[in-house]
Amino acid sequence: MINVDTKEYLHVHPMVHEDVLVLHSAFTARGLYRVWIQFLLNGLLYTLDYVVQVTELPGQGLHGHHH
C-alpha cells in the first residue's frame, strides 16, 4: 500500500475472514492510498487495484479509538 501524496509504503497483512478480504495496516497520515493485490485462481494470475481514502487516524475520532 502506498500513500499517493507522500509515496510512503505501508506494510499490509491480508487475510480472508468469512469470505471477505481484510487488509490490516497502521495508517500514519490521512489521504489517498493505493493498494495492489495479486492472486492465482485456476492457474490464472489476477491483479486488482484499489484506492483507499483515510479521513481519520486512530485517536482523532469522536471515540478516541479505532475499530
N, C-alpha and C positions, 0 to 999 in steps of 0.2 A: 504494500500500500504506500502511496506517495502523496504528500501534500502538494497540491497544484501550484501554490504560491511560493512556498519556501523550498520545495524539492526535497524535503526531509522524508526519508524512508522510515516506515514503521513496521516492526515485526508483527506478523499476524498468525494466529493459531486457528486454522479452520477445523470445524467439526460438524458432524451431522447429528441433529437432535430431533427425533420424531419426524424424519424426512424433511427437515428444514436445515439449510446450510447456515451455520453461525460462524461469524468471524470475530475472534477475541483479540483486542488490541488496546493499548493505552494511548489515547489521543493527547497530544501536547499543545495543540493550537486549534482554534476554530478555523473553519474554511472548508474548501473542497478537497476531497481525497479521491484518487483513482485506485482501483483495485482490478487486478487481472487474475483470473482463475483458469487453470488448465486441468482437464481430466480426460481419461480414456473411457470410452463406452463402446462396447462391441468392436474393439480394435481401431476405432476412430478417435483422433485427438480433437478435442473441442477447446476453444479459448473464449471465455466470456469476460467482458469488462463492465465495471460498474462505477458510478460516481456517487460518493457519499458526502452529504452536507452535514458538517458538525457545527451546531449552533451553540452548544453549551458544553462546558468541560466539567468534570467531577468537582463538586464543591461550589459551583457557581449557580446552581439551580435553586428553586424555591425550597427544596427539601434538604439541601446541604449534602446530598449523596447521589450516587448514580445507580441505575438498575441494570 
